[in-house]
Each structure stands twice: as C-alpha cells, then as structure tokens.
Amino acid sequence: QVQLVESGGGLVQAGGSLRLSCTASGRTFTNYATGWFRQAPGKEREFVAAINWNSGTTYYADSVKGRFTSSRDSAKNTVYLQMDSLKPEDTAVYYCAVRWFTISSRSYEYQNWGQGTQVTVSS
C-alpha cells in the first residue's frame, strides 16, 4: 500500500557521517510515524529511531542517542536519518518503516517497509 525507498547508505570511516533518506511513493507521511531499524550480519533486527511526521517528535535507541538524528522535510516528502560519529558497530542494513500515528520501537507494529540500504563503517 505504501511503497518506501531508503537511500544514502555507503562506506564511511569511523567517526564519519551519513544521511539516510526515506521516501514514500504516491503518498505523504502525514499521520504516520516512521521508524528506522537496522540488521547487522548474524544479528536480529534492531530499533534505531522513530519520528512522528505531524509533530516531529523523535525517539532514539540508547545505542545511537546523541549521534543520530531523525527529521522530516514536507516539501520533499522525505524522512531523514542523520548519522554522525559512526562506529564500526553501526554497520548494518538500515530500513525505514511506517505505521499509523504512534511511534513504536517494535518492528512488528510497522506495516510497510523499504528495501534497505547498506551502511558500512570501517575502522
């Protein structure tokens, strides 16, 4: 129903930055909450951050708090995840997902997912 596409991943050295983008096709993010999740090799999917589109309210996992920032741009219909001070342990495939209104850290509560974008942080 909602097609999401993540972009902006790549290879970066430790301490560097990347900005991930999440766009929705044929629909705005109005009334949705967008979650960011990641999955590293051999590990389960992990909550990273979430943002409520209408209010701009954000929530972050402790592991990224102070380093990652989620935001939105209504003119571009895009949700961003700015990642600063990247660490090798941040290496993972990053996904955006949406659910109705309320921010959640539970992956199963998100109904629509993007294809993921690879983030690799070298030492």
Backbone as ProteinMPNN parsed JSONL, in Angstrom:
{"seq_chain_A": "QVQLVESGGGLVQAGGSLRLSCTASGRTFTNYATGWFRQAPGKEREFVAAINWNSGTTYYADSVKGRFTSSRDSAKNTVYLQMDSLKPEDTAVYYCAVRWFTISSRSYEYQNWGQGTQVTVSS", "coords_chain_A": {"N_chain_A": [[0.822, -1.19, 0.0], [1.851, 1.304, 0.876], [4.69, 2.37, -0.57], [8.015, 2.304, 0.2], [11.256, 3.726, 0.003], [14.607, 3.508, 0.773], [17.63, 5.383, 0.881], [21.041, 6.533, 0.553], [22.946, 5.143, 1.934], [26.238, 3.679, 2.37], [29.836, 3.422, 2.278], [31.839, 4.381, 4.955], [34.346, 5.89, 6.985], [35.17, 5.241, 10.427], [33.857, 7.562, 12.721], [32.901, 9.232, 10.813], [30.139, 10.552, 8.803], [26.8, 9.941, 7.64], [23.824, 10.475, 5.75], [20.716, 9.158, 5.711], [17.892, 8.639, 3.613], [14.369, 8.424, 3.402], [11.742, 7.797, 1.364], [8.326, 8.019, 0.351], [6.228, 6.572, -2.001], [3.636, 7.88, -3.993], [2.167, 8.857, -1.86], [1.856, 10.85, 1.101], [3.667, 11.383, 4.198], [1.97, 12.193, 6.149], [0.248, 11.872, 9.177], [1.512, 9.544, 9.822], [3.885, 7.54, 11.636], [7.34, 7.15, 11.392], [9.698, 4.636, 11.482], [13.093, 3.728, 12.079], [15.141, 1.008, 11.489], [17.693, -1.475, 11.928], [19.758, -4.122, 10.687], [22.337, -6.154, 11.374], [24.921, -8.35, 10.106], [24.311, -11.666, 11.065], [22.819, -10.896, 13.247], [19.77, -9.944, 14.942], [17.008, -7.911, 13.842], [17.074, -4.502, 14.782], [15.835, -1.79, 16.651], [16.276, 1.638, 15.853], [15.601, 4.452, 15.554], [12.809, 6.75, 15.632], [10.212, 8.802, 14.243], [7.536, 11.048, 14.539], [5.541, 12.21, 12.034], [3.676, 14.36, 11.971], [4.055, 15.865, 14.35], [6.793, 15.968, 14.691], [8.055, 14.783, 16.763], [10.565, 12.777, 18.193], [12.281, 9.661, 18.809], [14.852, 7.681, 20.187], [17.042, 4.873, 20.079], [19.101, 3.824, 22.802], [21.673, 3.216, 22.019], [22.291, 4.861, 19.891], [21.661, 7.397, 20.584], [22.248, 10.841, 20.727], [24.028, 10.727, 18.668], [22.697, 10.071, 16.298], [20.13, 11.569, 14.319], [16.785, 12.028, 13.564], [14.661, 13.443, 11.108], [12.262, 15.416, 9.225], [11.118, 16.493, 5.985], [8.729, 18.267, 4.629], [8.329, 19.45, 2.137], [9.81, 17.89, 0.432], [8.772, 15.468, 0.926], [10.03, 13.557, 2.575], [11.75, 11.549, 4.929], [14.474, 11.725, 7.118], [17.517, 10.253, 8.315], [20.04, 11.335, 10.028], [23.289, 10.447, 10.553], [25.874, 10.636, 12.666], [29.268, 10.595, 13.913], [29.926, 7.897, 13.413], [30.304, 4.431, 14.116], [32.102, 1.305, 13.892], [30.367, -0.726, 14.793], [27.936, 0.205, 13.988], [27.531, -0.73, 11.504], [25.366, -2.127, 9.207], [22.367, -3.223, 7.518], [20.079, -0.763, 6.867], [16.73, 0.078, 7.487], [13.697, 1.773, 6.685], [10.409, 2.219, 7.984], [6.829, 2.39, 8.26], [4.04, 3.267, 10.341], [0.712, 3.796, 11.632], [0.275, 6.897, 13.036], [1.365, 6.597, 15.94], [4.515, 6.518, 17.517], [6.684, 3.736, 17.689], [8.854, 1.231, 18.989], [8.789, -1.339, 18.278], [9.232, -3.697, 15.88], [7.314, -5.31, 14.681], [5.021, -3.856, 14.736], [5.054, -2.13, 12.667], [3.904, -1.671, 9.419], [4.611, -1.32, 6.759], [7.509, -1.507, 4.788], [10.728, -0.434, 3.638], [13.264, -1.31, 1.184], [15.782, -1.409, 2.228], [19.059, -0.106, 2.972], [22.539, -0.313, 2.67], [24.857, 0.283, 5.207], [28.147, 0.736, 5.901], [30.742, 0.838, 8.138], [34.024, 1.497, 8.491], [37.056, 0.665, 10.28]], "CA_chain_A": [[0.0, 0.0, 0.0], [2.8, 2.404, 0.929], [5.985, 1.931, -1.063], [9.089, 3.071, 0.811], [12.582, 3.534, -0.567], [15.715, 4.089, 1.523], [18.826, 5.678, 0.118], [22.05, 7.288, 1.271], [23.938, 4.291, 2.561], [27.533, 3.602, 1.726], [31.011, 3.107, 3.084], [32.387, 5.546, 5.622], [35.284, 5.578, 8.05], [34.722, 5.522, 11.782], [33.837, 8.981, 13.018], [32.278, 9.947, 9.722], [28.701, 10.782, 8.817], [25.952, 9.638, 6.507], [22.424, 10.834, 5.903], [19.806, 8.266, 5.024], [16.615, 9.209, 3.225], [13.249, 7.505, 3.222], [10.671, 8.442, 0.614], [7.12, 7.233, 0.126], [5.682, 6.787, -3.33], [2.199, 8.02, -4.13], [1.539, 9.143, -0.58], [2.645, 11.641, 2.035], [3.861, 10.793, 5.515], [1.022, 12.777, 7.076], [-0.431, 10.974, 10.116], [2.31, 8.342, 10.037], [5.159, 7.52, 12.33], [8.366, 6.438, 10.644], [10.73, 4.012, 12.293], [14.338, 3.273, 11.47], [15.648, -0.229, 12.056], [18.885, -1.97, 11.257], [20.07, -5.517, 10.89], [23.726, -6.468, 11.091], [25.116, -9.769, 9.81], [24.236, -12.569, 12.195], [22.063, -10.322, 14.351], [18.368, -9.679, 14.699], [16.646, -6.536, 13.539], [17.202, -3.651, 15.948], [15.281, -0.45, 16.556], [17.263, 2.711, 15.853], [14.998, 5.76, 15.784], [11.472, 6.928, 15.085], [9.746, 10.178, 14.202], [6.15, 11.309, 14.203], [5.56, 13.21, 10.983], [2.86, 15.533, 12.27], [4.59, 16.651, 15.454], [8.24, 15.998, 14.69], [8.569, 14.098, 17.942], [11.506, 11.71, 17.874], [12.681, 8.728, 19.847], [16.071, 7.026, 19.76], [17.642, 3.821, 20.875], [20.216, 4.308, 23.61], [22.927, 2.986, 21.328], [22.544, 5.902, 18.903], [21.253, 8.689, 21.13], [23.317, 11.823, 20.703], [24.781, 10.591, 17.428], [21.768, 10.01, 15.174], [19.014, 12.494, 14.386], [15.772, 11.854, 12.541], [13.939, 14.66, 10.789], [11.433, 15.282, 8.031], [11.014, 17.635, 5.098], [7.436, 18.125, 3.975], [8.438, 19.86, 0.743], [10.389, 16.778, -0.31], [8.088, 14.247, 1.355], [11.154, 12.696, 2.904], [12.222, 11.406, 6.296], [15.917, 11.565, 7.126], [18.261, 9.813, 9.479], [21.401, 11.846, 10.021], [24.126, 9.597, 11.386], [27.172, 11.237, 12.924], [30.159, 9.84, 14.792], [29.644, 6.498, 13.134], [31.183, 3.419, 14.683], [32.011, 0.039, 13.161], [29.199, -1.481, 15.221], [26.762, 0.714, 13.29], [27.437, -1.408, 10.22], [24.135, -2.902, 9.097], [21.384, -2.766, 6.55], [19.134, 0.118, 7.531], [15.396, 0.075, 6.904], [12.646, 2.623, 7.223], [9.103, 1.591, 8.005], [5.802, 3.309, 8.735], [2.832, 2.817, 10.987], [-0.231, 4.883, 11.825], [0.373, 7.867, 14.125], [2.136, 6.489, 17.169], [5.876, 5.991, 17.473], [6.883, 2.452, 18.321], [10.146, 0.592, 18.798], [8.525, -2.739, 17.97], [9.232, -3.84, 14.432], [6.102, -5.961, 14.189], [3.94, -2.885, 14.675], [5.193, -1.379, 11.422], [3.221, -2.451, 8.396], [5.224, -1.135, 5.45], [8.96, -1.44, 4.896], [11.542, -0.228, 2.463], [14.125, -2.42, 0.783], [17.003, -1.349, 2.998], [20.27, 0.463, 2.391], [23.692, -0.809, 3.404], [25.791, 1.207, 5.832], [29.355, 0.047, 6.336], [31.658, 1.738, 8.821], [35.326, 0.861, 8.611], [37.885, 1.107, 11.392]], "C_chain_A": [[0.869, 1.258, 0.0], [4.16, 1.86, 0.521], [7.071, 2.861, -0.527], [10.419, 2.719, 0.169], [13.605, 4.248, 0.303], [16.885, 4.344, 0.582], [19.816, 6.404, 1.019], [23.093, 6.452, 1.974], [25.235, 4.282, 1.78], [28.612, 3.221, 2.704], [31.585, 4.391, 3.661], [33.35, 5.086, 6.708], [34.687, 5.917, 9.411], [34.88, 7.007, 12.091], [33.18, 9.826, 11.948], [30.774, 10.017, 9.846], [28.054, 10.313, 7.527], [24.557, 10.147, 6.799], [21.578, 9.9, 5.055], [18.497, 8.98, 4.734], [15.591, 8.103, 3.063], [12.134, 8.268, 2.529], [9.52, 7.467, 0.413], [6.546, 7.579, -1.239], [4.169, 6.889, -3.276], [1.451, 8.365, -2.859], [2.452, 10.034, 0.246], [2.796, 10.885, 3.344], [2.877, 11.325, 6.548], [0.28, 11.701, 7.858], [0.304, 9.659, 10.342], [3.466, 8.602, 10.99], [6.129, 6.679, 11.515], [9.426, 5.907, 11.592], [11.94, 3.667, 11.454], [14.831, 2.051, 12.228], [16.903, -0.631, 11.306], [19.087, -3.437, 11.594], [21.495, -5.775, 10.43], [23.86, -7.954, 10.794], [25.11, -10.618, 11.07], [23.449, -12.058, 13.378], [20.616, -10.087, 13.943], [18.142, -8.198, 14.427], [16.539, -5.706, 14.817], [16.584, -2.282, 15.689], [16.377, 0.593, 16.675], [16.645, 4.04, 16.257], [13.601, 5.775, 15.205], [11.092, 8.395, 15.145], [8.273, 10.208, 13.838], [6.114, 12.458, 13.204], [4.845, 14.494, 11.387], [3.506, 16.449, 13.305], [6.095, 16.849, 15.388], [8.862, 15.341, 15.897], [9.441, 12.917, 17.537], [11.799, 10.85, 19.083], [13.863, 7.932, 19.316], [16.451, 5.879, 20.683], [18.841, 4.376, 21.63], [21.55, 4.204, 22.87], [23.285, 4.086, 20.334], [22.207, 7.294, 19.407], [22.446, 9.637, 21.22], [24.162, 11.775, 19.458], [23.888, 10.632, 16.19], [20.628, 10.987, 15.405], [18.051, 12.22, 13.242], [15.009, 13.16, 12.352], [13.074, 14.421, 9.562], [11.351, 16.599, 7.28], [9.732, 17.473, 4.298], [7.491, 18.482, 2.492], [8.963, 18.732, -0.134], [9.736, 15.447, 0.013], [9.106, 13.17, 1.725], [11.425, 12.707, 4.4], [13.71, 11.087, 6.244], [16.403, 10.928, 8.421], [19.696, 10.288, 9.306], [22.22, 11.05, 11.02], [25.512, 10.213, 11.478], [27.972, 10.35, 13.865], [29.953, 8.344, 14.639], [30.739, 5.587, 13.671], [31.077, 2.145, 13.858], [30.789, -0.79, 13.542], [27.892, -0.948, 14.651], [26.573, 0.054, 11.931], [26.224, -2.327, 10.19], [23.388, -2.464, 7.854], [20.334, -1.967, 7.314], [17.823, 0.169, 6.755], [14.556, 1.194, 7.5], [11.323, 1.896, 7.091], [8.103, 2.583, 8.576], [4.666, 2.565, 9.41], [1.948, 4.028, 11.244], [0.036, 5.617, 13.127], [1.487, 7.635, 15.14], [3.512, 5.873, 16.944], [5.951, 4.672, 18.229], [8.293, 1.96, 18.038], [10.003, -0.881, 18.438], [8.366, -2.912, 16.464], [7.932, -4.425, 13.905], [4.922, -5.011, 14.103], [4.014, -1.992, 13.439], [4.738, -2.235, 10.253], [3.899, -2.396, 7.034], [6.705, -0.84, 5.609], [9.611, -1.134, 3.564], [12.454, -1.41, 2.225], [15.437, -2.471, 1.545], [18.15, -0.719, 2.234], [21.447, 0.102, 3.288], [24.541, 0.339, 3.93], [26.963, 0.398, 6.355], [30.333, 1.064, 6.91], [32.962, 0.998, 9.058], [36.116, 1.453, 9.77], [38.953, 2.081, 10.938]], "O_chain_A": [[0.641, 2.171, -0.793], [4.714, 0.989, 1.192], [7.041, 4.066, -0.777], [10.675, 1.562, -0.166], [13.49, 5.449, 0.547], [17.097, 3.612, -0.385], [19.466, 6.836, 2.117], [24.033, 6.995, 2.555], [25.316, 4.811, 0.671], [28.341, 2.758, 3.811], [31.791, 5.368, 2.942], [33.18, 4.009, 7.281], [33.81, 6.773, 9.524], [35.895, 7.623, 11.768], [32.929, 11.013, 12.159], [30.198, 9.601, 10.851], [28.679, 10.293, 6.467], [24.152, 10.24, 7.958], [21.711, 9.86, 3.832], [18.049, 9.821, 5.514], [15.911, 6.992, 2.64], [11.64, 9.269, 3.049], [9.716, 6.255, 0.318], [6.4, 8.752, -1.581], [3.501, 6.099, -2.609], [0.236, 8.188, -2.783], [3.675, 9.98, 0.11], [2.133, 9.873, 3.569], [2.948, 10.94, 7.716], [-0.245, 10.747, 7.285], [-0.229, 8.756, 10.986], [3.951, 9.725, 11.126], [5.767, 5.617, 11.008], [9.978, 6.648, 12.405], [11.825, 3.353, 10.269], [14.924, 2.062, 13.455], [17.142, -0.181, 10.186], [18.651, -3.925, 12.636], [21.819, -5.635, 9.25], [23.0, -8.74, 11.189], [25.822, -10.322, 12.03], [23.408, -12.715, 14.418], [20.285, -10.039, 12.758], [18.98, -7.354, 14.744], [15.979, -6.16, 15.814], [16.79, -1.69, 14.63], [17.291, 0.459, 17.488], [17.111, 4.684, 17.197], [13.245, 4.925, 14.389], [11.585, 9.142, 15.99], [7.821, 9.49, 12.946], [6.599, 13.552, 13.492], [5.359, 15.59, 11.166], [3.501, 17.67, 13.149], [6.62, 17.798, 15.969], [10.085, 15.343, 16.038], [9.086, 12.151, 16.641], [11.592, 11.257, 20.227], [13.886, 7.548, 18.147], [16.215, 5.914, 21.89], [19.515, 5.29, 21.154], [22.447, 5.021, 23.081], [24.452, 4.234, 19.97], [22.452, 8.277, 18.706], [23.51, 9.277, 21.724], [24.943, 12.693, 19.207], [24.281, 11.168, 15.154], [20.208, 11.209, 16.541], [18.457, 12.182, 12.081], [14.745, 13.886, 13.31], [13.14, 13.363, 8.938], [11.495, 17.675, 7.86], [9.657, 16.639, 3.396], [6.782, 17.885, 1.682], [8.603, 18.631, -1.306], [10.098, 14.416, -0.554], [9.044, 12.036, 1.249], [11.338, 13.747, 5.051], [14.153, 10.279, 5.428], [15.777, 11.055, 9.474], [20.466, 9.715, 8.535], [21.88, 10.989, 12.201], [26.232, 10.297, 10.484], [27.424, 9.468, 14.528], [29.821, 7.619, 15.625], [31.922, 5.928, 13.676], [30.065, 1.924, 13.191], [30.232, -1.488, 12.695], [26.848, -1.579, 14.809], [25.551, 0.266, 11.279], [26.074, -3.199, 11.045], [23.732, -1.466, 7.22], [19.77, -2.451, 8.296], [17.812, 0.288, 5.53], [14.689, 1.522, 8.679], [11.14, 1.064, 6.203], [8.481, 3.511, 9.292], [4.371, 1.411, 9.102], [2.393, 5.165, 11.088], [0.023, 5.015, 14.201], [2.45, 8.401, 15.19], [3.654, 4.85, 16.274], [5.345, 4.521, 19.29], [8.859, 2.237, 16.981], [11.002, -1.589, 18.309], [7.465, -2.335, 15.855], [7.493, -4.08, 12.808], [3.921, -5.329, 13.462], [3.117, -1.183, 13.204], [5.145, -3.389, 10.121], [3.774, -3.329, 6.241], [7.107, -0.034, 6.447], [9.116, -1.52, 2.505], [12.426, -2.392, 2.967], [16.133, -3.485, 1.505], [18.209, -0.788, 1.007], [21.361, 0.198, 4.512], [24.898, 1.253, 3.187], [26.788, -0.518, 7.158], [30.704, 2.03, 6.243], [32.99, -0.017, 9.754], [35.88, 2.587, 10.188], [39.744, 2.554, 11.753]]}, "name": "protein", "num_of_chains": 1, "seq": "QVQLVESGGGLVQAGGSLRLSCTASGRTFTNYATGWFRQAPGKEREFVAAINWNSGTTYYADSVKGRFTSSRDSAKNTVYLQMDSLKPEDTAVYYCAVRWFTISSRSYEYQNWGQGTQVTVSS"}
